[in-house]
């Protein structure tokens, strides 16, 4: 009987000890929180509100129920968004912008108070579209291509300045895609075709002008040659013409002698041209 009471007392004490250990472990676990690498924590106190100090990496203590940690990722993250903007000459342009952003660590409590954990999704698309529309409206459609580095620099400076108002740091801003509307693309294509046709017409005109000059020079040369021949004939007589006639007759005779399609009549003076009988 006494042994049974001792056993019951031992089990009761053991259960109480286990319950106490479990409760202590639960309280200890709820009093600890961990901030991983590349993160920072902001504490919310039920009496004091958001504490102005930012908590760094590691394991830290808090008062259960009274305090609650909110974890921020402070590493640089990419964001991409698109915008349809109007140019100075009223053409619509599709632009895609990529930014690398991170929060300003010292201002995390203020960011949590005003924007919350999803601060970047709330701010970057709106200010990105605002800046793109404001910058693109300063240029004509063709200037966006010819002056793209200047346009990118204006977008970067304006966007960095606007993001700083919300305690967001932008490490990089880049225009990754730029395309025009269908009507403007057709107009550009038609303009290129017209320019090619104009260049072709210029070439044809230049060629005709060169041919005209060549004909004039050739006519002048022939006229000068005829004048020289006329002067030579007037001073030396018809001997040069007779010489040219004899040379031409000799070439004709040589050609006829080598041709197989020429027949001679015996004892005659006439030359008959025709096929030789085989």
Steps between C-alpha positions, in 0.01 A plus 500: 500500500778738592696411186198584281464840660871564449473405133200724448678786674812446282297499177312809609822683573647381170194625308520836673871524419435409134220755479721763654784420260261508203353832608848641556618380158193651336555832671870492413426417135246780474755736652756436224504596133767467231603750234675328208778638283391780270205585725413754767218502758269772625334451840143601572422562868136504613566794731770699317408419139773447239842517662736734314802269524560236232601151613792336317582138414502226763271366775336756728264517800159664519215520747231247397162643408628851569743519206490362145784499241453588129775376270622707200715370215766766440672328206478653154201363308402545133167645393367523145199693380368630167348830398326637190605863464437777250788680328531868416368437148199306639627149425435215744806309623516177701781508756623237746705617796714288735616634835714352779372629834557459872370682808701754694589302812502792743149599387337156529277601795370797301444277196304255714287779644412658165514218244526161672695193397394520131640848460664436162188359335304804617748766392720394207234430231325832562808722506654302213200568274494863609868555417483314169203702377661828608834426329363346180271800447812717457621317187373414154457134410815480288707676770431216743722282279765752395533646853432187704797546740379851583143376552622219728708746703200731550279207606766375743558838664130579532407157634782492755393842625134396529583170675712682755184677620369158607832388662573257215848470347528413128829338402423481127234618255490381139261510203494140379239524225369774271247453220262721305139464397398328178418823316835659583687183400324506162582868460868434575505213250336718232754776573788257459359376168458860381859580599626196309298604194639853529855367518432281198363799305810700592717217369304483173529878455873491574546212254309687229710810563821299468379339177411845364845631585661194342296551180604867488865409552477225237335742251766759571769239444347388170462860393863569586610185315298598192651848512851355523428266206355789303803715574736216410312436175506869411874523558618161367238416236297180462790266567389416854150412382638279224722326754200434727299369201779263398530370859125442518503318164783279621305405815191418291707285265661310785161438657352369173801279439456326836124455464383152382175639362655692205522364144700638205393463135786377280613770262245744638538816696185471710499345845198293597414451861322184601537156649752264340342175382611205706 
